[in-house]
Amino acid sequence: MRLRLRLFEFEDLPWFPPIIRSGMMDYLRFMISNLGTYRPIAPLLAEGLRRTGQRQLLELGAGSGGGTETVWQALNEAGVKQLRITLTDLYPQPEAWQDIAEHTHGAIGHEEAPVNALAVPRNLRGFRVIFSAFHHFPPDAARAMLRDAVRAGTGIGVFEGAGKHWWEVLLAWTVLPVAQLLLTPFFRPFRLSRLLFTYVLPLIPLCTIWDGTVSLLRLYTPAELQALAREADPEQRFIWQAGKKRHWWGPEVTYLIGWPRSQ
């Protein structure tokens, strides 16, 4: 699917109710974590960490931290020990992040203040990663994010848990909404508001269907990611790779990763 449309997503709107946004993020976290969506990219991240000599990931646009625990586990299994991850977002989710911190015994921490992924404070260090969120940024902003990482001299990995196929849109309209209705009571941390806005006034599932569809239409292809990287790094200070990694049970992860040549 080559079509790319710049439609709006509810979770991007400043006025969108935080309680609905949190419910949507909780769903994404549950699905991405339990499906192991980002496990296939662990070798790429392990290579990036090795190349830059780091043991710290700085996650931008983390939402509720969906998939971060499984990435941490996969990297540990790949031999990356003593790894620490810091979660950040323009709309922080401290309640969800605290739950992750407890489950990982503090290995995954967070920054409570809002963090702009286009201008990351210099005191926040680590190999930068962004999961399931790069499509939110139009080309100018996407280039600015990559340029900021190049300017800071740190590596960056951009990962989207889809391959941009029409069948993925069909899943977003059919199977995934049913799964959301069946699994919502099992999401943690428990929120009464999540049940209210899923079953009584179903704003969470309806907005999730819309945002999920738009996300796929906004997704950058590997060729587009490479082009953004070239434009953000005209002096070729970074080594860049883009492509797709397939999960053993079928789904793909689209990625762009880069690190300084000097390292």
Helices and strands as residue ranges (DSSP letters): G 10-12, H 18-35, G 39-41, H 42-52, E 56-59, H 68-77, E 84-87, H 94-103, E 108-110, E 127-131, G 134-136, H 139-152, E 156-160, H 166-173, H 175-183, G 184-186, H 192-195, I 196-200, H 203-218, H 222-232, E 238-246, E 252-260
